[in-house]
Amino acid sequence: MLLNVVADTDHDRRAGVARVARMLKVPLLEDQGSFRAVRSFGPIEFQCWASTVAADAEWRARRSYDDSVQP
């Protein structure tokens, strides 16, 4: 199961994931482009995730030509 945190700033995105991490009693995981909290319940994994504002912008830029490319 994946929960995506949507907010306008990196600070708010990180805070949203951090809140879920505290509830799940797991560490907040950070890398250059995202914040995550992950906990497994047997065969089920719950993940709370948010990308950074910069990572979102980079993804949108990479995808901006999708409709222009013809196979």
LOLOMAR-264554 format. One record per atom (N, C-alpha, C): residue in one letter; x, y, z; atom name. Coordinates in pm, whole numbers. Layout:
residues N
rest = A	east = X	north = Y	up = Z	atom = CA .
...
end
This chain:
residues 71
rest = M	east = 85	north = -116	up = 0	atom = N .
rest = M	east = 0	north = 0	up = 0	atom = CA .
rest = M	east = 90	north = 123	up = 0	atom = C .
rest = L	east = 55	north = 221	up = -78	atom = N .
rest = L	east = 135	north = 344	up = -88	atom = CA .
rest = L	east = 49	north = 464	up = -58	atom = C .
rest = L	east = 99	north = 549	up = 30	atom = N .
rest = L	east = 35	north = 677	up = 61	atom = CA .
rest = L	east = 128	north = 786	up = 13	atom = C .
rest = N	east = 82	north = 872	up = -75	atom = N .
rest = N	east = 163	north = 980	up = -129	atom = CA .
rest = N	east = 125	north = 1110	up = -59	atom = C .
rest = V	east = 223	north = 1178	up = -2	atom = N .
rest = V	east = 199	north = 1306	up = 63	atom = CA .
rest = V	east = 210	north = 1416	up = -42	atom = C .
rest = V	east = 107	north = 1499	up = -50	atom = N .
rest = V	east = 105	north = 1610	up = -145	atom = CA .
rest = V	east = 105	north = 1740	up = -66	atom = C .
rest = A	east = 202	north = 1827	up = -93	atom = N .
rest = A	east = 211	north = 1957	up = -27	atom = CA .
rest = A	east = 291	north = 2049	up = -118	atom = C .
rest = D	east = 290	north = 2177	up = -88	atom = N .
rest = D	east = 356	north = 2275	up = -173	atom = CA .
rest = D	east = 506	north = 2288	up = -151	atom = C .
rest = T	east = 556	north = 2255	up = -32	atom = N .
rest = T	east = 698	north = 2275	up = -2	atom = CA .
rest = T	east = 763	north = 2146	up = 44	atom = C .
rest = D	east = 894	north = 2139	up = 29	atom = N .
rest = D	east = 969	north = 2024	up = 79	atom = CA .
rest = D	east = 950	north = 2008	up = 229	atom = C .
rest = H	east = 949	north = 2119	up = 300	atom = N .
rest = H	east = 932	north = 2115	up = 445	atom = CA .
rest = H	east = 800	north = 2046	up = 482	atom = C .
rest = D	east = 691	north = 2084	up = 416	atom = N .
rest = D	east = 561	north = 2025	up = 445	atom = CA .
rest = D	east = 552	north = 1880	up = 399	atom = C .
rest = R	east = 615	north = 1848	up = 288	atom = N .
rest = R	east = 616	north = 1710	up = 240	atom = CA .
rest = R	east = 693	north = 1621	up = 339	atom = C .
rest = R	east = 808	north = 1669	up = 383	atom = N .
rest = R	east = 889	north = 1593	up = 479	atom = CA .
rest = R	east = 812	north = 1577	up = 610	atom = C .
rest = A	east = 747	north = 1683	up = 655	atom = N .
rest = A	east = 671	north = 1678	up = 780	atom = CA .
rest = A	east = 557	north = 1576	up = 772	atom = C .
rest = G	east = 491	north = 1567	up = 659	atom = N .
rest = G	east = 384	north = 1470	up = 642	atom = CA .
rest = G	east = 434	north = 1328	up = 652	atom = C .
rest = V	east = 545	north = 1299	up = 586	atom = N .
rest = V	east = 602	north = 1165	up = 592	atom = CA .
rest = V	east = 656	north = 1137	up = 732	atom = C .
rest = A	east = 718	north = 1236	up = 794	atom = N .
rest = A	east = 771	north = 1220	up = 930	atom = CA .
rest = A	east = 659	north = 1186	up = 1028	atom = C .
rest = R	east = 545	north = 1247	up = 1012	atom = N .
rest = R	east = 431	north = 1218	up = 1100	atom = CA .
rest = R	east = 389	north = 1072	up = 1088	atom = C .
rest = V	east = 381	north = 1022	up = 966	atom = N .
rest = V	east = 344	north = 882	up = 944	atom = CA .
rest = V	east = 454	north = 791	up = 998	atom = C .
rest = A	east = 580	north = 829	up = 979	atom = N .
rest = A	east = 691	north = 748	up = 1030	atom = CA .
rest = A	east = 681	north = 733	up = 1182	atom = C .
rest = R	east = 647	north = 841	up = 1251	atom = N .
rest = R	east = 629	north = 834	up = 1397	atom = CA .
rest = R	east = 516	north = 739	up = 1433	atom = C .
rest = M	east = 405	north = 746	up = 1361	atom = N .
rest = M	east = 291	north = 657	up = 1390	atom = CA .
rest = M	east = 327	north = 511	up = 1365	atom = C .
rest = L	east = 407	north = 487	up = 1261	atom = N .
rest = L	east = 448	north = 351	up = 1227	atom = CA .
rest = L	east = 567	north = 304	up = 1310	atom = C .
rest = K	east = 629	north = 398	up = 1382	atom = N .
rest = K	east = 748	north = 369	up = 1463	atom = CA .
rest = K	east = 863	north = 315	up = 1377	atom = C .
rest = V	east = 885	north = 388	up = 1267	atom = N .
rest = V	east = 995	north = 355	up = 1175	atom = CA .
rest = V	east = 1073	north = 483	up = 1147	atom = C .
rest = P	east = 1197	north = 470	up = 1099	atom = N .
rest = P	east = 1274	north = 591	up = 1067	atom = CA .
rest = P	east = 1224	north = 659	up = 940	atom = C .
rest = L	east = 1246	north = 788	up = 934	atom = N .
rest = L	east = 1221	north = 865	up = 812	atom = CA .
rest = L	east = 1341	north = 844	up = 722	atom = C .
rest = L	east = 1319	north = 796	up = 602	atom = N .
rest = L	east = 1426	north = 772	up = 506	atom = CA .
rest = L	east = 1429	north = 887	up = 407	atom = C .
rest = E	east = 1546	north = 941	up = 384	atom = N .
rest = E	east = 1560	north = 1053	up = 290	atom = CA .
rest = E	east = 1671	north = 1023	up = 190	atom = C .
rest = D	east = 1648	north = 1062	up = 67	atom = N .
rest = D	east = 1756	north = 1065	up = -31	atom = CA .
rest = D	east = 1744	north = 1196	up = -107	atom = C .
rest = Q	east = 1814	north = 1212	up = -215	atom = N .
rest = Q	east = 1814	north = 1340	up = -284	atom = CA .
rest = Q	east = 1680	north = 1380	up = -342	atom = C .
rest = G	east = 1594	north = 1283	up = -367	atom = N .
rest = G	east = 1469	north = 1318	up = -434	atom = CA .
rest = G	east = 1342	north = 1278	up = -364	atom = C .
rest = S	east = 1352	north = 1218	up = -244	atom = N .
rest = S	east = 1229	north = 1174	up = -179	atom = CA .
rest = S	east = 1243	north = 1157	up = -28	atom = C .
rest = F	east = 1127	north = 1145	up = 34	atom = N .
rest = F	east = 1115	north = 1114	up = 176	atom = CA .
rest = F	east = 1026	north = 990	up = 185	atom = C .
rest = R	east = 1064	north = 892	up = 270	atom = N .
rest = R	east = 986	north = 769	up = 278	atom = CA .
rest = R	east = 980	north = 718	up = 422	atom = C .
rest = A	east = 871	north = 651	up = 451	atom = N .
rest = A	east = 855	north = 575	up = 574	atom = CA .
rest = A	east = 796	north = 441	up = 532	atom = C .
rest = V	east = 861	north = 331	up = 571	atom = N .
rest = V	east = 820	north = 199	up = 524	atom = CA .
rest = V	east = 809	north = 105	up = 643	atom = C .
rest = R	east = 699	north = 29	up = 644	atom = N .
rest = R	east = 684	north = -74	up = 747	atom = CA .
rest = R	east = 613	north = -193	up = 685	atom = C .
rest = S	east = 666	north = -311	up = 716	atom = N .
rest = S	east = 606	north = -435	up = 669	atom = CA .
rest = S	east = 524	north = -498	up = 780	atom = C .
rest = F	east = 409	north = -550	up = 741	atom = N .
rest = F	east = 321	north = -625	up = 830	atom = CA .
rest = F	east = 304	north = -762	up = 766	atom = C .
rest = G	east = 397	north = -852	up = 794	atom = N .
rest = G	east = 395	north = -982	up = 727	atom = CA .
rest = G	east = 417	north = -961	up = 579	atom = C .
rest = P	east = 326	north = -1014	up = 496	atom = N .
rest = P	east = 345	north = -999	up = 350	atom = CA .
rest = P	east = 300	north = -864	up = 295	atom = C .
rest = I	east = 247	north = -779	up = 382	atom = N .
rest = I	east = 197	north = -648	up = 338	atom = CA .
rest = I	east = 298	north = -540	up = 374	atom = C .
rest = E	east = 325	north = -451	up = 280	atom = N .
rest = E	east = 415	north = -339	up = 307	atom = CA .
rest = E	east = 336	north = -209	up = 293	atom = C .
rest = F	east = 351	north = -122	up = 391	atom = N .
rest = F	east = 291	north = 10	up = 386	atom = CA .
rest = F	east = 403	north = 110	up = 367	atom = C .
rest = Q	east = 389	north = 198	up = 269	atom = N .
rest = Q	east = 492	north = 298	up = 241	atom = CA .
rest = Q	east = 426	north = 435	up = 228	atom = C .
rest = C	east = 479	north = 530	up = 301	atom = N .
rest = C	east = 438	north = 669	up = 287	atom = CA .
rest = C	east = 553	north = 738	up = 214	atom = C .
rest = W	east = 521	north = 813	up = 112	atom = N .
rest = W	east = 625	north = 865	up = 23	atom = CA .
rest = W	east = 591	north = 1007	up = -22	atom = C .
rest = A	east = 694	north = 1086	up = -40	atom = N .
rest = A	east = 679	north = 1219	up = -100	atom = CA .
rest = A	east = 807	north = 1251	up = -175	atom = C .
rest = S	east = 794	north = 1303	up = -295	atom = N .
rest = S	east = 911	north = 1349	up = -368	atom = CA .
rest = S	east = 937	north = 1494	up = -332	atom = C .
rest = T	east = 1058	north = 1538	up = -357	atom = N .
rest = T	east = 1090	north = 1679	up = -334	atom = CA .
rest = T	east = 1031	north = 1763	up = -447	atom = C .
rest = V	east = 1019	north = 1892	up = -423	atom = N .
rest = V	east = 969	north = 1983	up = -526	atom = CA .
rest = V	east = 1059	north = 1978	up = -649	atom = C .
rest = A	east = 1190	north = 1975	up = -627	atom = N .
rest = A	east = 1286	north = 1969	up = -739	atom = CA .
rest = A	east = 1270	north = 1838	up = -817	atom = C .
rest = A	east = 1252	north = 1727	up = -748	atom = N .
rest = A	east = 1235	north = 1598	up = -816	atom = CA .
rest = A	east = 1106	north = 1597	up = -898	atom = C .
rest = D	east = 1000	north = 1657	up = -846	atom = N .
rest = D	east = 875	north = 1669	up = -922	atom = CA .
rest = D	east = 896	north = 1750	up = -1050	atom = C .
rest = A	east = 966	north = 1861	up = -1038	atom = N .
rest = A	east = 991	north = 1947	up = -1154	atom = CA .
rest = A	east = 1075	north = 1873	up = -1258	atom = C .
rest = E	east = 1175	north = 1800	up = -1212	atom = N .
rest = E	east = 1259	north = 1723	up = -1304	atom = CA .
rest = E	east = 1178	north = 1616	up = -1375	atom = C .
rest = W	east = 1091	north = 1547	up = -1302	atom = N .
rest = W	east = 1007	north = 1444	up = -1363	atom = CA .
rest = W	east = 915	north = 1504	up = -1468	atom = C .
rest = R	east = 851	north = 1618	up = -1435	atom = N .
rest = R	east = 762	north = 1685	up = -1532	atom = CA .
rest = R	east = 840	north = 1728	up = -1657	atom = C .
rest = A	east = 962	north = 1777	up = -1639	atom = N .
rest = A	east = 1044	north = 1819	up = -1753	atom = CA .
rest = A	east = 1077	north = 1700	up = -1842	atom = C .
rest = R	east = 1112	north = 1587	up = -1781	atom = N .
rest = R	east = 1144	north = 1467	up = -1860	atom = CA .
rest = R	east = 1022	north = 1416	up = -1935	atom = C .
rest = R	east = 903	north = 1429	up = -1875	atom = N .
rest = R	east = 781	north = 1376	up = -1935	atom = CA .
rest = R	east = 714	north = 1476	up = -2030	atom = C .
rest = S	east = 764	north = 1598	up = -2040	atom = N .
rest = S	east = 697	north = 1702	up = -2118	atom = CA .
rest = S	east = 691	north = 1672	up = -2268	atom = C .
rest = Y	east = 777	north = 1585	up = -2317	atom = N .
rest = Y	east = 778	north = 1554	up = -2460	atom = CA .
rest = Y	east = 702	north = 1426	up = -2494	atom = C .
rest = D	east = 642	north = 1363	up = -2397	atom = N .
rest = D	east = 575	north = 1234	up = -2421	atom = CA .
rest = D	east = 475	north = 1238	up = -2535	atom = C .
rest = D	east = 394	north = 1341	up = -2542	atom = N .
rest = D	east = 294	north = 1348	up = -2647	atom = CA .
rest = D	east = 351	north = 1384	up = -2784	atom = C .
rest = S	east = 476	north = 1428	up = -2786	atom = N .
rest = S	east = 539	north = 1466	up = -2913	atom = CA .
rest = S	east = 611	north = 1352	up = -2982	atom = C .
rest = V	east = 643	north = 1248	up = -2907	atom = N .
rest = V	east = 720	north = 1137	up = -2962	atom = CA .
rest = V	east = 625	north = 1035	up = -3022	atom = C .
rest = Q	east = 649	north = 1001	up = -3149	atom = N .
rest = Q	east = 569	north = 902	up = -3219	atom = CA .
rest = Q	east = 651	north = 775	up = -3237	atom = C .
rest = P	east = 595	north = 659	up = -3203	atom = N .
rest = P	east = 670	north = 533	up = -3220	atom = CA .
rest = P	east = 690	north = 497	up = -3365	atom = C .
end
